[in-house]
């Protein structure tokens, strides 16, 4: 792909999300989301591999369906209430349709079936964009909606946490495991959204940090399956020792970064009298912990048969850009002690 075209597509990605962030009118927000979608499609299909083309087609169909439902719902709201303002979406039927459309765009269960298949067909760099940046615009709209549909948000959140935990148990492909991990984390964010939007924002920031670190590690290792993780220590022994800590942070174990949002969300659910929901969400975290432990075991506790030649790659100079990897890895492991200033900054 030409560098000029690549730069234009990246600019379109950023501009589309920024327009959605800055808009208070539904049509303008819808336009920003569409710009975002159209900009990422060529990036997904740039390698002309059949799996990439298939993933791009599935992504386009899912996003087009969600965009059509979103536009219809916002037009219906304007027809019923006379308002195009996002924060004045008051009628329950259009509001519910908007939530469903945004859930389909993000990949929340039970509207999640496209996400693992699409992520499996992409390279790790594009998969990272799909798992992090592409969630921002729908979340910006979800945060601005009036909290009139608490039940549907809790249902989507709890379903996503359970599906994300169960779905990743029997997977051997790293990209599918990360897709189900994304579904589970989105579910945790949805559980906190109707009660504490700022807490949802904190969970989103920590999720982006930890997921970025995980994707960049797998890209550096050039690993796409669990089996290839067993030889990663010959490429980067130090990073191989650190990576299980990042994975356990994704699982939410203390004293790592991922423990912060899960603990606060469970505490908030308990305060709202949703003890059963909090219990089921905590059990779903145990399901997710299992497949994170599988990855940790494959990386840190197994050594594949090797020869003298296979032990040399870690001594060779790598041309891979490691600064984003180093920053995201450090944040994913050591961000928990900064909880007080983070909560103060977000007015939690």
C-alpha positions in Angstrom: 0.0 0.0 0.0 1.2 3.5 -0.9 2.4 5.5 2.1 0.2 8.4 0.9 -2.9 6.2 0.8 -2.0 4.7 4.2 -1.6 8.1 5.7 -4.9 9.3 4.3 -6.7 6.2 5.7 -5.2 6.7 9.1 -6.2 10.4 8.9 -9.7 9.2 8.1 -9.8 6.9 11.1 -8.8 9.6 13.4 -11.0 12.2 11.8 -14.1 10.0 11.9 -13.7 9.2 15.6 -13.0 12.9 16.4 -16.1 14.0 14.7 -18.2 11.5 16.7 -16.5 12.7 19.9 -17.3 16.3 19.1 -20.8 16.0 17.9 -24.0 16.5 19.7 -26.2 15.9 16.7 -27.1 12.3 15.7 -26.5 12.8 12.0 -23.0 14.2 12.5 -22.2 11.4 14.9 -23.4 8.8 12.4 -21.3 10.4 9.7 -18.2 10.2 11.9 -18.8 6.5 12.6 -19.3 5.9 8.8 -16.0 7.7 8.0 -14.3 5.5 10.6 -15.7 2.3 9.1 -14.9 3.2 5.5 -11.3 4.2 6.5 -10.5 0.9 8.1 -11.9 -1.4 5.4 -8.9 -0.9 3.0 -6.5 -1.4 5.9 -8.2 -4.8 6.7 -8.0 -6.0 3.1 -4.6 -4.6 2.1 -2.8 -8.0 2.1 -5.3 -9.5 -0.4 -5.4 -12.8 1.4 -8.7 -14.7 1.1 -9.1 -14.8 4.9 -8.5 -11.0 5.1 -11.1 -10.4 2.3 -13.6 -12.6 4.1 -13.0 -10.8 7.4 -13.4 -7.4 5.7 -16.7 -8.5 4.1 -18.1 -9.8 7.4 -17.0 -6.6 9.1 -18.6 -4.4 6.5 -21.9 -6.3 6.6 -22.0 -6.1 10.4 -21.1 -2.5 10.5 -23.5 -1.5 7.7 -26.4 -3.3 9.5 -25.6 -1.5 12.7 -25.3 1.8 11.0 -28.6 1.3 9.2 -30.3 0.5 12.5 -28.7 3.5 14.2 -29.8 5.9 11.5 -33.3 4.5 11.5 -33.5 4.7 15.3 -32.3 8.3 15.4 -34.7 9.4 12.7 -37.5 7.7 14.5 -36.5 9.5 17.7 -36.5 12.8 15.8 -40.0 12.0 14.4 -41.4 11.1 17.8 -39.8 13.8 19.9 -38.6 16.5 17.5 -35.0 16.3 18.8 -31.8 15.4 17.1 -29.6 16.1 20.1 -27.9 13.0 21.5 -28.4 13.8 25.1 -32.1 14.4 24.6 -32.9 11.0 23.2 -35.9 10.3 25.5 -38.3 7.9 23.8 -37.7 4.3 25.0 -38.1 2.5 21.7 -35.5 4.5 19.6 -33.2 4.5 22.7 -33.3 0.7 22.9 -32.7 0.4 19.1 -29.7 2.7 19.4 -28.2 0.7 22.2 -28.7 -2.5 20.2 -27.1 -0.9 17.1 -24.1 0.3 19.2 -23.8 -3.1 20.8 -23.6 -4.7 17.3 -20.9 -2.2 16.3 -18.8 -3.0 19.4 -19.4 -6.8 19.4 -21.3 -7.2 22.6 -23.0 -10.5 23.2 -25.4 -11.8 22.0 -24.5 -9.7 18.9 -20.8 -10.8 19.0 -20.6 -13.6 16.5 -18.8 -11.5 13.8 -16.0 -10.3 16.1 -13.9 -13.6 16.6 -14.2 -14.5 12.9 -13.2 -11.0 11.7 -10.3 -10.7 14.1 -9.0 -14.2 13.1 -8.7 -13.1 9.5 -6.6 -10.0 10.2 -3.0 -9.4 11.0 -2.1 -8.4 14.6 -1.6 -4.7 13.8 -5.1 -4.2 12.2 -6.5 -6.5 14.9 -5.1 -4.1 17.6 -6.9 -1.1 15.9 -10.1 -3.1 15.6 -10.0 -4.1 19.3 -9.1 -0.6 20.7 -9.6 2.4 18.5 -12.8 1.2 16.8 -14.5 0.9 20.2 -14.0 4.6 21.1 -16.7 6.1 18.8 -19.5 3.8 19.9 -18.5 4.2 23.5 -18.6 8.0 23.2 -22.3 7.7 22.0 -23.2 5.1 24.6 -21.8 7.4 27.4 -24.0 10.3 26.2 -27.2 8.4 26.1 -29.6 9.0 29.0 -29.7 6.1 31.5 -33.2 5.0 30.8 -32.5 1.4 29.8 -30.6 0.0 32.8 -32.0 -3.5 32.4 -30.9 -3.9 28.8 -27.4 -2.6 29.6 -27.0 -5.0 32.5 -28.3 -7.9 30.3 -25.8 -7.1 27.5 -23.0 -6.7 30.1 -23.7 -9.9 31.9 -24.2 -11.9 28.7 -20.9 -10.6 27.3 -18.9 -11.5 30.4 -20.3 -15.0 30.4 -19.9 -15.5 26.6 -16.4 -14.0 26.6 -15.4 -16.5 29.4 -17.0 -19.6 27.9 -16.0 -18.8 24.3 -12.3 -18.6 24.9 -11.9 -21.9 26.8 -11.5 -24.2 23.7 -9.6 -21.8 21.4 -6.1 -22.4 20.2 -5.8 -19.3 18.0 -4.5 -16.2 19.8 -6.6 -13.7 17.8 -9.8 -15.6 18.7 -8.8 -15.7 22.4 -8.2 -12.0 22.3 -11.6 -11.5 20.6 -13.4 -13.3 23.4 -11.3 -11.4 25.9 -12.5 -8.2 24.3 -16.1 -9.3 24.5 -15.7 -10.1 28.2 -14.0 -6.8 29.0 -16.7 -4.9 27.1 -19.3 -6.7 29.2 -17.6 -5.4 32.4 -17.8 -1.9 31.1 -21.5 -2.3 30.2 -22.2 -3.5 33.8 -20.9 -0.2 35.2 -22.3 2.1 32.5 -25.8 2.8 33.8 -24.6 3.4 37.4 -21.2 5.0 37.1 -20.2 6.2 33.6 -16.8 7.5 34.8 -16.0 4.0 36.0 -16.8 2.7 32.6 -14.3 5.2 31.1 -11.6 4.1 33.6 -12.3 0.4 32.6 -12.0 1.3 28.9 -8.7 3.1 29.4 -7.2 0.2 31.3 -8.6 -2.3 28.8 -6.9 -0.4 25.9 -3.6 -0.3 27.8 -3.6 -4.0 28.6 -4.9 -5.1 25.1 -2.3 -3.0 23.3 0.5 -4.5 25.4 -0.8 -8.1 24.6 -1.2 -7.5 20.8 2.3 -5.8 20.6 3.9 -8.7 22.4 2.3 -11.3 20.1 3.4 -9.2 17.1 6.9 -8.9 18.4 7.0 -12.7 18.9 5.2 -13.3 15.5 2.9 -15.7 17.3 -0.7 -16.5 16.2 -1.3 -19.8 18.0 -0.7 -21.2 21.4 1.9 -23.7 20.0 4.1 -20.9 18.6 4.2 -19.3 22.1 6.3 -22.3 23.3 9.4 -21.1 21.2 9.0 -17.4 22.0 11.7 -17.5 24.7 14.4 -18.1 22.1 13.5 -14.7 20.5 13.1 -12.6 23.7 13.8 -14.3 27.0 13.0 -11.2 29.1 9.8 -10.3 27.3 8.7 -14.0 27.6 9.1 -13.8 31.4 7.1 -10.5 31.5 4.3 -11.5 29.2 2.5 -13.9 31.7 2.3 -11.0 34.1 0.5 -8.9 31.3 -1.9 -11.8 30.7 -2.7 -12.1 34.4 -3.3 -8.4 34.4 -5.9 -8.9 31.7 -7.4 -11.6 33.9 -7.8 -9.1 36.7 -5.5 -10.6 39.3 -4.1 -8.3 42.1 -1.8 -6.5 42.4 -1.8 -5.8 38.7 -3.6 -3.1 36.7 -6.6 -5.2 35.5 -7.6 -5.8 39.1 -8.6 -2.1 39.5 -11.7 -1.8 37.3 -13.0 -5.3 38.2 -12.9 -4.6 41.9 -14.6 -1.2 41.5 -17.3 -2.5 39.2 -18.1 -5.4 41.6 -18.2 -2.9 44.5 -20.6 -0.6 42.5 -22.9 -3.5 41.5 -23.1 -4.6 45.2 -24.0 -1.0 46.2 -26.8 -1.0 43.6 -28.3 -4.2 45.1 -27.2 -6.4 42.2 -25.5 -9.1 44.2 -26.4 -12.0 41.9 -25.1 -10.0 38.9 -21.9 -9.3 40.6 -21.5 -12.9 41.6 -22.0 -14.2 38.0 -19.6 -11.6 36.7 -17.0 -12.7 39.2 -17.4 -16.3 38.2 -17.1 -15.3 34.5 -13.7 -13.7 35.4 -12.6 -17.2 36.6 -13.4 -18.6 33.2 -11.3 -15.9 31.5 -8.5 -16.6 34.0 -8.3 -20.2 32.8 -7.4 -19.4 29.2 -5.0 -16.6 30.3 -3.3 -19.2 32.4 -3.1 -21.5 29.4 -1.2 -18.9 27.5 1.0 -18.2 30.5 1.8 -21.8 30.9 2.6 -22.2 27.2 5.0 -19.2 27.3 6.7 -19.5 30.6 6.6 -23.2 31.7 7.2 -25.1 28.5 10.4 -25.5 26.4 10.1 -26.9 22.9 12.8 -29.2 21.4 15.5 -27.0 20.0 18.9 -27.1 18.5 21.9 -24.9 19.0 21.0 -22.8 16.0 17.5 -22.1 17.4 19.0 -20.5 20.5 20.6 -17.6 18.7 17.7 -15.2 17.7 17.6 -13.4 21.0 21.2 -12.3 20.5 20.4 -10.7 17.1 19.5 -7.0 16.7 15.8 -6.5 16.2 14.5 -3.8 13.9 11.0 -3.8 15.4 9.8 -0.6 17.1 9.8 -1.4 20.8 8.9 1.9 22.4 5.1 1.4 22.2 5.6 -2.1 23.5 7.7 -1.0 26.4 5.3 1.8 27.4 2.1 -0.3 27.2 3.8 -3.2 29.0 4.9 -1.0 31.9 1.5 0.5 32.2 -0.3 -2.9 32.1 1.8 -4.2 34.9 2.4 -1.2 37.2 -0.6 1.1 36.9 -2.5 -0.1 40.0 -0.5 2.0 42.5 -1.7 5.1 40.5 -5.3 4.3 41.4 -5.9 7.4 43.7 -4.8 10.0 41.1 -6.7 8.2 38.4 -9.9 8.1 40.3 -9.5 11.7 41.3 -8.9 12.7 37.7 -12.0 11.0 36.6 -14.0 12.2 39.6 -14.8 8.7 40.8 
